[in-house]
Amino acid sequence: IQDRLKTDEPTVFAVEPKLDGLAISIRYENGLLVTAATRGDGFTGEDVTQNVKTIAAIPLQLLADQCPAILEIRGEIFMPKQGFERLNRQALEKGEKTFANPRNAAAGSLRQLDSKITASRPLSFDCYGLGEVSEFNLPNSHAETMQLLKTWGIPVSPELTVVSGIKALSQVYDDI
């Protein structure tokens, strides 16, 4: 990276907001969702495959004629603010306990033993990176890779943007 900083060419950055939800790894084999797990302790995560399969934003099968035989995507399961407010309103109307914040609501929803409860919750997902990928000719940049994943039906941040130089990076930071 030091060599890149010595050039006159501005550094190009892919920028997207950090979501506060539950980190998840989703594994596709031959385009089919086979496993989903939480980050856990960094080595061993909790298997939440059945619950993840109920989240409408996450494709059960990739929309791709050609994709890696093994594709592990990493991202964040979160609850949008409107969904969180609606969920808490419904809980109050039923005399039930409300959630403290959207992150707790998302994590609690994903860890349900009954996947029907998870399916009823307003959960969403954005991919922010890759884990294991079998041999496949992926693009060279993060932004191009995210765009490819998007064409396969995988949600990525709609706020993902590419900027050139520190001034532009600072402006995106200020905007966020």
CORRAKA-V408894 format. One record per residue. RES is the residue in one small letter. NEAR is the number of other C-alpha atoms within 8 Angstrom. Layout:
res = [RES/RES]
near = [NEAR/NEAR]
This chain:
res = [i/q/d/r/l/k/t/d/e/p/t/v/f/a/v/e/p/k/l/d/g/l/a/i/s/i/r/y/e/n/g/l/l/v/t/a/a/t/r/g/d/g/f/t/g/e/d/v/t/q/n/v/k/t/i/a/a/i/p/l/q/l/l/a/d/q/c/p/a/i/l/e/i/r/g/e/i/f/m/p/k/q/g/f/e/r/l/n/r/q/a/l/e/k/g/e/k/t/f/a/n/p/r/n/a/a/a/g/s/l/r/q/l/d/s/k/i/t/a/s/r/p/l/s/f/d/c/y/g/l/g/e/v/s/e/f/n/l/p/n/s/h/a/e/t/m/q/l/l/k/t/w/g/i/p/v/s/p/e/l/t/v/v/s/g/i/k/a/l/s/q/v/y/d/d/i]
near = [4/5/6/7/8/6/7/5/4/8/9/8/9/10/10/8/8/4/6/7/13/11/10/12/13/12/12/13/11/8/14/9/12/9/10/13/12/12/12/8/6/6/6/7/10/8/8/12/10/7/13/10/10/10/11/7/8/12/10/7/7/10/8/8/4/4/9/12/11/12/15/12/13/13/12/14/13/14/14/10/7/6/11/13/8/8/10/10/8/8/11/10/7/6/6/7/6/7/8/6/7/13/11/10/12/14/10/8/10/10/8/10/4/6/10/7/9/13/10/6/9/10/11/12/12/11/13/11/9/9/9/8/11/8/6/7/4/5/7/6/6/9/10/9/11/12/9/8/11/10/9/9/10/13/11/13/10/4/6/11/8/9/10/10/10/8/6/9/12/8/8/9/7/6/5/5]
